[in-house]
Structures are given as C-alpha cells and as structure tokens.
Amino acid sequence: MIDLYYWSTPNGHKITMFLEEASVPYRVHPVDIGKGDQFKPDFLAIAPNNRIPALVDPEPIGGGSPLSVFESGAMLVYLAEKTGQFLSTDLHARYDTLQWVFWQMGGLGPMAGQNHHFNVYAQEKIKYAIDRYVNETNRLYGVLNKRLADREYVAGHYSIADMASYPWIVPWKNQSQNIDDFPHLKRWLDAIAARPATIRAYAKAKEINPNFGQTPIRTDEERRLLFGQTAAVVK
C-alpha cells in the first residue's frame, strides 16, 4: 500500500493517474497547501522541499526499510520501475520516455506554473511577465504538438511521459492558449481524458478537495503560504 501525500494540483494528478493506471493500492494523505499543511514536520520529513506530492512505499523495490520519494518526476520513475509498467526496459525506448519526463519537469511545468501565477493569482497584472510566460507556454505547446504529429503518445506507447505532461495541458484556458491551434495535442488530450484511470484520478481530486476545478480566491494568509516563502521556511 503506497502512502501518497497529495493535493489536487497538476503535479499531484500525475501520481494518481499512474497509481490508477497500474492498479497499485494507495492511501491518500491530503496536504492542503492553502492551509499550510506542507510545513508540518511529518510532511517535511518526507518532502524537505515542502511541496506536494510525495510518497512512502513501505515495501520498496528489493525490500528493506520504507522508502520516501518526493518530486513528481522521480516518483513516476520509481513507480514505473517498481511495477514494471509505463517505462520500457529497452535502452532507446526508455530514454525516449525519460527525456520527455525531464522536458516536462524542467520546461512545461515551471513555465505553465508561472503562467498561472501571473495570469490568475498575481494581484498586480504585469504585462511583461504575462506575455513572457504565455508566449513560452505557447512555444512548448507547439513542441509537444509537433512531437505528437506522427505518434499516438509522446513516446509511442502510453507512458509516464504522457502522465507527466497531461495535467499541465488540461488547464489550457487558464494559460491563455487555444487548444484548437494544436490539433495533434488536442487529439492526445482528449484520448487521455477518456481513459478510465484518468477519470478515476480526477474524481479522486474532487473527493479530496471539493473546491477542485474552481478558480480559488486567495486570502492574504494563503498568498503568504503559497507565494511569500523565503529560506526562513526551511530553517
């Protein structure tokens, strides 16, 4: 039984999508980031970067003591290796998948995240910042759209590369993108949305967070917790 420390964010969805696809038993521990749960000592012992998601596997690969893993990309790789699913053991296919997981972790996620921040959450609307991240998100959509022009999924077969990117494309409207401009990406998005495991994963999000899917109205305290952190929080 995997213990999953989760909140209903794109990075959280990646892991529930995998666990549902692979039929891995798991138990959700909600970490309400708007209330500051990510700073509680028991969570920080697992995720020192005070970000969700994180997991604890009481029966890790090869046995031994329980293993904790944070960072969603590392979690996807670990779960794929543990289950033998959604990450090929063939050298070329494996690294074809992994490079796109890292592409998402280093590019699509951070750029779309800043896009969300300046478009949706920032109280001061800074045109330069909005344009910067909307344009870069657009470029990244173009990269993924081109990649999908001649294949069903990012690495050919459905894999952790798709699970990594999908939740960051779902909120395309909030990112000031027009999904119709990217026909291959739209086809891929619709195909993954229709997968039973994806449907179950997003239903879990609504179960854990009844406000999931609504644009949050952040209080000053929530803004401080989410956007006002410095090194002081990790001392």
N, C-alpha and C positions, 0 to 999 in steps of 0.2 A: 504494500500500500504506500504510494507516494504521498508525502505531505507537501501540498502546494500552497505557498504563500502568495496571495493573488489579490489583484483589484482589476476592475473592468476597463483596462487600458489596452491599446494595441499590443504592447509587449506581453501583457497578461493573456490576451486571446491566443497568441502563438502557442502557448503551452497547453491550454485547454483543448485547442484544436488537435495537437499531437496526441494527447492522452486519450481523447475521444476516438481518434482515428485508429490508434494502436490497441484500443480496448484495455488500457492499463488502469487498474483500480487506483483511485486517488481520493484524497480528502482535502477539501479546500479550507484554508485558514484565511479569512478575509483580513486584508490590511487596508483600512480606509485611509487613504493618503490625504484626504481633506480634513481628517481629524487628527493627523499626526501619528497614526499607528506605526509608520515606518521608522520612527525614532525610538520605539520601545526596545529595551535591552535584549529581550528574547529574539526579536527580529534582527537586530543589528548583529547578533552572534552568528546569524546565518548569512545576512546580506550587509556587509560592512559599508557598502555604498549607499545605504538607506534608500534603495529603490526596489520596486517590485518588477518582476516576480522573482521568487527564489523557491528552491525545493530541498527537501530532505528525503533521501532514499535510505530506509532502514536496512535494506538488503541490496547493497551495491554490487556492481559487477565484480566477480571474483571473491565476494564475501568480505568479511572484516567489519569494522565499526561503521555506523551510519555515515553517509556522505552528504554534505550540503553543497549546493551549487547555486550561484547567483549569476546574473547576466543571461538574458533570454537566448542569445545565440549559443552560449556554452551549454545551456540547459537542453536546447534542441539536439545538439550534437551528442550529449550524454544519453539522452533518452533514445535517440536513434541507435546508438551503439549498444545500449542495454537490451533493446527489444529486437535488434536486427531488422528494423523497418525504416523506410524512407531515407536511407543513406546507403548507397551502393558500396560494396567492398572492392569493386573494380577500381583501380587507381584513377583512370581517366574520368570515369563517371563520378567517383567520389569527389574529386577536386573540382569538377564542373559544378557540382552542387554546392560545395563549401565556398567557392569564390562568390557565389550569389548570395549566400547567407551573410558573408562578410560585407558584400556590397550593400545589403540592406542595413546591417548594423552600423556601418560607417558612413552611409550616404542617405538612403531613403528615410530611415527612421529619424536621424538628427535633423535633416533638412525639413521634412514634413512636420516634425515636432516644433521647430522654430516658426514654421508657417502657421501652425495652430496658435502658438503663443501670441505672435504679433497681430494676427487676424482676429482671434477670438477672445483671448484672455487679457491682453495688454489694455490698460485703461487709456494710455496715450497712444493714439494711432500714428505711427511713424512711417511715412510713405516709403522712405528709402529701405527700411527693414522689411516692410511688407512686400515691396517689389522684389527685393533680393531673394527672399525665400519662396515667394510664389513662382518666380522665374526658375529658380533652381529645382523646385519640385516639378515644374513643367518639363524641364530637361530630363529629369530622372524618369518621369512617366514615359517620355519618348524613348529612353534607353530600354526600358522594360517592354514597351510596345514593340520595338524592333526585334528584341530577343524572342518574343512570342509569335512573330510573323510566320515562322516555319516549324513550330512545335507546339504541342498541346499545353505543356507545362514548362516551367523555367528551365529545368534540367532534363527535359524529355518526359520522364515519368514523374508522377506526383511525389514530392519530396519535401524535406524541411526547408528548401529554398522557397517553395510556394507558401508554406505556413509562416515563414518569416516576413514575407512582403505583403501578403494579402490584407492583414489587419490595418496596414498603413495606407492601403488604397481605398478601403471601404469608405472613409470619410472624405472622399474627393471633393464634395461640395464645400466642406469647411476649409479646404485647401485652395479654393478659388480655381478649380480645374473643371474642364468639361470632358467627361469620360467619353463622349461621342467623338472627340478628336483622336481617340486612341482605340481603334476598333479591335485590335488583337488583345489589348489589355482588357477591354470591356468583355470580350468573349470569355477570357480567362477568369475574370472577376465573377461573372455570372455562373460559370461552371463550378467554381469553388463554393460559392454561396449556396448552391443546390446540394452539396454533399451532405449526407445525414450527420456526419460528425461535426461539420461546421455549424449546422443548425443547432445541434445539441450544445456545442461550446458557447454559442451566443445566447442560447436560452439560459445557460448557467450564469452568464454575466448579468442577465436581468434578475435572476433569482438572488444572486449575491448583492447586487446593487439595484434596487428598484428604480433609481433615477438614471440608470444607464440609458444612453441614447438621447438624453435631453441636454441642451446646452446649459452648463451649470452657471449659476450666478454666484460668483465667488465672494465670500465675505473678506474683510481685511485680514482676519486671522488665517483663513485658508490661503490667501495670497502670500502671507508671510511664511506659512509652512511649505508651500509649493514653489514659490518663486524668489524668496528672500534669503535663501540659505548661503552661508559662508563656511569657512573652515571651522568656525566655532561649533557647528552641529556635530562634528566628528571627534571632538576632544573628549 
